[in-house]
Amino acid sequence: MRSLLLCAVALAALSCVAASE
């Protein structure tokens, strides 16, 4: 499922942003 992969990528990006703050 592509949506699952996109969800994982989105979560990873959010984690990076959260860690940066």
C-alpha atoms as one frame of an Amber mdcrd trajectory, in Angstrom:
protein
   0.000   0.000   0.000   1.412   3.352  -1.079  -0.600   5.229   1.550   1.160
   3.316   4.324   4.554   4.292   2.899   3.475   7.925   2.598   2.276   7.833
   6.196   5.661   6.535   7.352   7.466   9.242   5.366   5.184  11.943   6.796
   5.787  10.705  10.346   9.539  10.678   9.771   9.410  14.264   8.494   7.334
  15.363  11.490   9.831  13.679  13.808  12.675  15.630  12.196  10.791  18.915
  12.557   9.862  18.156  16.165  13.472  17.254  16.978  14.714  20.478  15.395
  12.545  22.661  17.607
